[in-house]
Amino acid sequence: MRKPLFLLVGLVIASSPASALTIDWVPVGNPNNLADTPSTNCFATNCGSVDHAYSISKYEVTNAQYAEFLNAKAASDPLGLYNPSMDSDATFGGITQSGASGSYTYTVKPGFATKPVTDVSFYDSLRFANWLNNGQGSADTETGAYTLLGGTATPSNDLTVTRNGGANIFLPSENEWYKAAYYSPGGVYFDYPTGTDSVTDCVAPGSDTGNSANCSGAALTNVGAYALSDSPYGTFDQGGNLWEWNENEQTLGYSPRGVRGGGWFGGAGYLAASSPGSYAPTSAYNFVGFRVASLVPEPGPGLLGMTAVLGLVASRRRRAN
């Protein structure tokens, strides 16, 4: 493995069922921000620079959210959206499958509802994003934000999958992910995704110092468990808990896709801005999950409702450049 390394918006899509999954969105403004240096902090060019406003999910996608997806789209599961390790891994897997093909149902294990989903491939994350983008319920997983061909777990166009124009909900690019983690609305980058250049403390949630993460244990924590350790924009767990997929594609023979943010093992160094990483897109590990991103929601017929709560962004120490 390569070294892997305040406005909240609730959005529900109009075509979704009454029990629609909701995402807590954190808007990321300041478009056309300068790139961070050194450029080697990212595999992508223009590290951290994004030319548009967007939103990113406040938390990693949870078992409860992914189980909603499975119950909507994996009754027979020809695309392999469910990984048996979600059941067999007692420590990190959070979802069980019941029944026979054609009538599979999925249940979150006790105590795992608000822990992040694990054992998901890059393509699983794209299909979840497509489903959200297309309205949830019975919505398609193979078109929308991404076009996935072949009807198999690994798309026939796997080496060329990119975000479609007009996508509304999608997996973040490396630059979108990086900006939400390390950039401050005040115009500076930090070394760690808690608004500081000080090395993050790998401690249990109850010992949260305001610069803490789940990064040296052997267990998952609930998303947002480090309540004092948000990024300057207000996201949680962009350091620790799980590595997270992003869209970045490297020009290697097996077309690895990017991961960022460190995980529950390995120490604080992997949480740093200087630690991008990648895995084969078919990989599904108990230390990798994902979050989603979106265009900044605007009023329109596609929205059932929108709520906004203003919050203050705590002042952060400015990094010397």
FENUR-V421393 format. One record per residue. N is the residue number from 0. RES is the residue in one small letter. D_CENTER is the distance of its C-alpha to the mean C-alpha in whole Angstrom. Layout:
BEGIN
n:N res:RES d_center:D_CENTER
n:N res:RES d_center:D_CENTER
END
This chain:
BEGIN
n:0 res:m d_center:20
n:1 res:r d_center:19
n:2 res:k d_center:19
n:3 res:p d_center:15
n:4 res:l d_center:15
n:5 res:f d_center:19
n:6 res:l d_center:19
n:7 res:l d_center:16
n:8 res:v d_center:17
n:9 res:g d_center:17
n:10 res:l d_center:17
n:11 res:v d_center:18
n:12 res:i d_center:19
n:13 res:a d_center:23
n:14 res:s d_center:23
n:15 res:s d_center:21
n:16 res:p d_center:23
n:17 res:a d_center:24
n:18 res:s d_center:22
n:19 res:a d_center:19
n:20 res:l d_center:15
n:21 res:t d_center:14
n:22 res:i d_center:11
n:23 res:d d_center:12
n:24 res:w d_center:12
n:25 res:v d_center:12
n:26 res:p d_center:14
n:27 res:v d_center:15
n:28 res:g d_center:18
n:29 res:n d_center:21
n:30 res:p d_center:20
n:31 res:n d_center:22
n:32 res:n d_center:22
n:33 res:l d_center:23
n:34 res:a d_center:21
n:35 res:d d_center:21
n:36 res:t d_center:24
n:37 res:p d_center:24
n:38 res:s d_center:23
n:39 res:t d_center:22
n:40 res:n d_center:19
n:41 res:c d_center:17
n:42 res:f d_center:18
n:43 res:a d_center:17
n:44 res:t d_center:20
n:45 res:n d_center:21
n:46 res:c d_center:18
n:47 res:g d_center:16
n:48 res:s d_center:18
n:49 res:v d_center:17
n:50 res:d d_center:20
n:51 res:h d_center:19
n:52 res:a d_center:17
n:53 res:y d_center:14
n:54 res:s d_center:12
n:55 res:i d_center:8
n:56 res:s d_center:7
n:57 res:k d_center:9
n:58 res:y d_center:7
n:59 res:e d_center:5
n:60 res:v d_center:6
n:61 res:t d_center:10
n:62 res:n d_center:13
n:63 res:a d_center:15
n:64 res:q d_center:12
n:65 res:y d_center:12
n:66 res:a d_center:16
n:67 res:e d_center:17
n:68 res:f d_center:15
n:69 res:l d_center:17
n:70 res:n d_center:20
n:71 res:a d_center:20
n:72 res:k d_center:20
n:73 res:a d_center:21
n:74 res:a d_center:24
n:75 res:s d_center:26
n:76 res:d d_center:22
n:77 res:p d_center:24
n:78 res:l d_center:20
n:79 res:g d_center:20
n:80 res:l d_center:16
n:81 res:y d_center:18
n:82 res:n d_center:18
n:83 res:p d_center:21
n:84 res:s d_center:20
n:85 res:m d_center:18
n:86 res:d d_center:21
n:87 res:s d_center:23
n:88 res:d d_center:21
n:89 res:a d_center:23
n:90 res:t d_center:21
n:91 res:f d_center:17
n:92 res:g d_center:17
n:93 res:g d_center:17
n:94 res:i d_center:18
n:95 res:t d_center:22
n:96 res:q d_center:23
n:97 res:s d_center:27
n:98 res:g d_center:29
n:99 res:a d_center:30
n:100 res:s d_center:29
n:101 res:g d_center:29
n:102 res:s d_center:29
n:103 res:y d_center:26
n:104 res:t d_center:24
n:105 res:y d_center:21
n:106 res:t d_center:21
n:107 res:v d_center:19
n:108 res:k d_center:21
n:109 res:p d_center:23
n:110 res:g d_center:21
n:111 res:f d_center:17
n:112 res:a d_center:16
n:113 res:t d_center:14
n:114 res:k d_center:13
n:115 res:p d_center:10
n:116 res:v d_center:10
n:117 res:t d_center:11
n:118 res:d d_center:13
n:119 res:v d_center:11
n:120 res:s d_center:12
n:121 res:f d_center:11
n:122 res:y d_center:13
n:123 res:d d_center:12
n:124 res:s d_center:8
n:125 res:l d_center:11
n:126 res:r d_center:13
n:127 res:f d_center:11
n:128 res:a d_center:10
n:129 res:n d_center:14
n:130 res:w d_center:15
n:131 res:l d_center:13
n:132 res:n d_center:15
n:133 res:n d_center:18
n:134 res:g d_center:19
n:135 res:q d_center:18
n:136 res:g d_center:21
n:137 res:s d_center:22
n:138 res:a d_center:21
n:139 res:d d_center:20
n:140 res:t d_center:17
n:141 res:e d_center:19
n:142 res:t d_center:20
n:143 res:g d_center:18
n:144 res:a d_center:15
n:145 res:y d_center:16
n:146 res:t d_center:19
n:147 res:l d_center:19
n:148 res:l d_center:23
n:149 res:g d_center:25
n:150 res:g d_center:24
n:151 res:t d_center:23
n:152 res:a d_center:20
n:153 res:t d_center:20
n:154 res:p d_center:21
n:155 res:s d_center:24
n:156 res:n d_center:23
n:157 res:d d_center:20
n:158 res:l d_center:21
n:159 res:t d_center:21
n:160 res:v d_center:18
n:161 res:t d_center:17
n:162 res:r d_center:15
n:163 res:n d_center:18
n:164 res:g d_center:20
n:165 res:g d_center:20
n:166 res:a d_center:16
n:167 res:n d_center:15
n:168 res:i d_center:12
n:169 res:f d_center:10
n:170 res:l d_center:7
n:171 res:p d_center:7
n:172 res:s d_center:10
n:173 res:e d_center:11
n:174 res:n d_center:13
n:175 res:e d_center:11
n:176 res:w d_center:8
n:177 res:y d_center:12
n:178 res:k d_center:13
n:179 res:a d_center:11
n:180 res:a d_center:11
n:181 res:y d_center:15
n:182 res:y d_center:17
n:183 res:s d_center:19
n:184 res:p d_center:21
n:185 res:g d_center:24
n:186 res:g d_center:23
n:187 res:v d_center:23
n:188 res:y d_center:20
n:189 res:f d_center:20
n:190 res:d d_center:19
n:191 res:y d_center:17
n:192 res:p d_center:14
n:193 res:t d_center:16
n:194 res:g d_center:19
n:195 res:t d_center:21
n:196 res:d d_center:23
n:197 res:s d_center:24
n:198 res:v d_center:22
n:199 res:t d_center:20
n:200 res:d d_center:22
n:201 res:c d_center:21
n:202 res:v d_center:22
n:203 res:a d_center:22
n:204 res:p d_center:20
n:205 res:g d_center:24
n:206 res:s d_center:25
n:207 res:d d_center:22
n:208 res:t d_center:24
n:209 res:g d_center:21
n:210 res:n d_center:20
n:211 res:s d_center:19
n:212 res:a d_center:16
n:213 res:n d_center:16
n:214 res:c d_center:17
n:215 res:s d_center:20
n:216 res:g d_center:21
n:217 res:a d_center:20
n:218 res:a d_center:18
n:219 res:l d_center:15
n:220 res:t d_center:15
n:221 res:n d_center:14
n:222 res:v d_center:11
n:223 res:g d_center:13
n:224 res:a d_center:16
n:225 res:y d_center:17
n:226 res:a d_center:18
n:227 res:l d_center:20
n:228 res:s d_center:17
n:229 res:d d_center:15
n:230 res:s d_center:14
n:231 res:p d_center:17
n:232 res:y d_center:15
n:233 res:g d_center:14
n:234 res:t d_center:11
n:235 res:f d_center:11
n:236 res:d d_center:10
n:237 res:q d_center:8
n:238 res:g d_center:11
n:239 res:g d_center:12
n:240 res:n d_center:12
n:241 res:l d_center:9
n:242 res:w d_center:9
n:243 res:e d_center:5
n:244 res:w d_center:6
n:245 res:n d_center:8
n:246 res:e d_center:11
n:247 res:n d_center:13
n:248 res:e d_center:16
n:249 res:q d_center:19
n:250 res:t d_center:22
n:251 res:l d_center:23
n:252 res:g d_center:25
n:253 res:y d_center:22
n:254 res:s d_center:20
n:255 res:p d_center:17
n:256 res:r d_center:13
n:257 res:g d_center:12
n:258 res:v d_center:10
n:259 res:r d_center:9
n:260 res:g d_center:10
n:261 res:g d_center:12
n:262 res:g d_center:13
n:263 res:w d_center:15
n:264 res:f d_center:18
n:265 res:g d_center:19
n:266 res:g d_center:20
n:267 res:a d_center:19
n:268 res:g d_center:20
n:269 res:y d_center:16
n:270 res:l d_center:15
n:271 res:a d_center:17
n:272 res:a d_center:16
n:273 res:s d_center:19
n:274 res:s d_center:17
n:275 res:p d_center:15
n:276 res:g d_center:15
n:277 res:s d_center:14
n:278 res:y d_center:15
n:279 res:a d_center:17
n:280 res:p d_center:15
n:281 res:t d_center:17
n:282 res:s d_center:16
n:283 res:a d_center:14
n:284 res:y d_center:15
n:285 res:n d_center:15
n:286 res:f d_center:13
n:287 res:v d_center:10
n:288 res:g d_center:7
n:289 res:f d_center:3
n:290 res:r d_center:2
n:291 res:v d_center:5
n:292 res:a d_center:8
n:293 res:s d_center:11
n:294 res:l d_center:15
n:295 res:v d_center:16
n:296 res:p d_center:18
n:297 res:e d_center:22
n:298 res:p d_center:24
n:299 res:g d_center:26
n:300 res:p d_center:26
n:301 res:g d_center:23
n:302 res:l d_center:22
n:303 res:l d_center:24
n:304 res:g d_center:23
n:305 res:m d_center:21
n:306 res:t d_center:22
n:307 res:a d_center:21
n:308 res:v d_center:22
n:309 res:l d_center:23
n:310 res:g d_center:22
n:311 res:l d_center:23
n:312 res:v d_center:21
n:313 res:a d_center:23
n:314 res:s d_center:25
n:315 res:r d_center:24
n:316 res:r d_center:26
n:317 res:r d_center:26
n:318 res:r d_center:26
n:319 res:a d_center:29
n:320 res:n d_center:28
END
